[in-house]
Amino acid sequence: MNKFQLEQTKAFKLANDLKQGGKPRVGAAEGPKLDRREQRKLDQAKGLVPFACKLDEKLVTQLKERAANHEGGLSEVLAELLVAAGLER
C-alpha cells in the first residue's frame, strides 16, 4: 500500500466516523485540524460542492444564530431551509 492509498483510507475512515457520529466533528477542540486540501477531498467524497452567494447582513446574522445552536453548522442549516422551501436534496 503506497502513501496515497494509506492517506485515502484514513480519509474514508474519518468520513465514515463523522457520518456515524462516533468521533467529534472536524474542527472541534479535540480533533485534528485538517488542512484545506484534505477537507476539500473529504467534502468531494461526500458530494459537497462549494456555493457562494451574497445575502443581506440581517439575514446572515439570523443564519449564524441558527447555526450556533445546530450541530450541523451553517451548511446544514442552509440545506434544511432550502429543502423546507421546496428544493430537493
N, C-alpha and C positions, 0 to 999 in steps of 0.2 A: 504494500500500500504506500503510495507516494504522499508527499506532504499535502498536495492539493486535495487528494481524496480524504486524508485524515481531517483536514480543516472542514471539508464539505460535510463529512459525517458528524463532526462536532456541531456544525450549524444546524443540520437536520434534527439532531437530538435536542438542541436548545429550542428550536422552533416547536417541536413536539411537546416539550416540557411546558413551554409557555401556553400552548393550546390547552393542555391538560390542567394547568393551574397549579402544578406541583412545585414550582420554584417561583421566587419573586419576579416581578416584572423587570424587563430590561430598563436600566436607569434607576432602579431602586438602590438604596444606600448599600445593601449587602452584595448586590450582584455586580459582576464585572462590567465595566464600561466598554461597549463595543465602538469601534471606530466607524466612520461613515460608510466605508466600503462594505464592512461586514453587515452593518444594519441594512444597507441597500440590498444586499444579497438575500437577507432574511425576508425583507419586505417583498422582493420579487418572487421568492418561493411561496409566499402567502397569496400572491396575486394582487398585491397592492401597487397602485400607481400614484405618483405624486400629482397633486392637483392644486394649483394656486388660483386665488381669486381675490378681488378687493371687496371688502364689506364695510358698512358703516361702523364707526367706532363704538357706538352704543350696543350694536348687535354683537360685535366681537367681545365686548365686556360681558354681556349676558352669556355668550357661549363659553367663555373662560370660567365663569362662575359655575355653570352646569358641569363643566369638565372637571372642576376641582372636586366635586362630590361624586364623580362617576369613575368606576375602577378602570374603564377602558380608555379614559383620556379624551382629548378633544376629537380625535379621529372617529372614535366610536360614537360619541355624542352626535357628531355631524351625520354619520351613517344612519343612526337611528332616526334622526329628524328627517332625513331625506326619504327613508323608507316610509315613515309615517305620512309624509307628504304625497305618497303615491308612487315614488320611484322604486324599482325593484333592485335587489342585490344580485 
